[in-house]
């Protein structure tokens, strides 16, 4: 496994690889602090492609809260060890000045996706995501790029950016990987205390309750309120939102109809740690 830090060196290496062979390149962008969720994406890329690139870069542009950026967990050596075992071929780990040099960002019409749900509570977040993913796509030029379903709204934004920028890249969504407790794996879980880690498992338990009980004809508002009320009964936890959306447009759904597919997206504060999760339901 190669580890590269220079944009120019990485571009040259991958360009030479494409010229010398007909290799299919898979790409997994990460911010490090890797867990089994990330590794599932890497393994899928290794299975699907001839060569897999993983980036490690904590992107300051997508943090609307500076303290969240400052406290983001970093363990570079452990990350490299995990990636090597997973079969990664190249790790690209640039510096901020390196990757954003002479790059002002990619401007596009978000079609309102940056103003709802995550966008409402994290202003500027999705522009920061678009900037880094656009830049990484420019450098790596993969055939396929892999993202986790947990960041479902981000996935919709990346699909839109890829189409807007005319990148010939297939965006692959991979299932959420969970802890034994059901909690969605996240790098931020490392910052939870033992008690918070146990409490946070209630997020997925409540989503599963909704999945079991929600039926055609039901009003979704009552389930949203139920989720919020139950979360806020737990010490040190506060719900930010619970929304029922169309899986393609992300439009809000107020009543469940037959032959519909929806996604229930939630954001919850556990102490000072913000966690997101979702579940897709088909009726």
C-alpha angles and dihedrals in degrees: 000000000000122000117203131180104179122087092210094048092048093049092048093048094050093043090054090048091054093046095049097045145015092243119158110227122212122195134201116186114203141164092222125242083111125203136175090282091063091043091054088059091049092049091049090052091048089052094048101040144042095233130025126204122191122190124207113197130137099218113214092193094070096053113092088179113062093200089057089055093045092051098044107130117249127190107155098173093051090047092054092048092052093047093049091053091048093057100254112166102198134019116200112198110170130177121244094249090048100052099038097042110134090357119119095180137264114282119206144148108267091195088229095304091119093057103054135069106338090013092056094053098035107043113198093013098114094046087056091049092049092049095054098039092047090051093047091049089052092053102040100032093197127185092223133019124198128216134170122249091229089080091051098156090047088053090055090050092050092049089052092047092049091052094043093050092045093235111170091221128126111225112216122199116206127197123264114265114216140201117246086264091057095252111143110250113251136160086236090064086078088070095055120103117234090260093047091049089056093045093049090061086076089074093070092037090058092046089053089049089056091047092053097044106033113100141172111292096026122134109238096208092074091054092047090053091046091054092048094046094048094047092050092054086069118086115254094008130113129175117227097187145338113197136174112216145175106259093227107036097023087224113158116262117211100176130031114239132191118271092016131136117210139173123217108211124190139180121196135179115222102189103307094336118098116211130186131195141161145186130208117222129190122201 
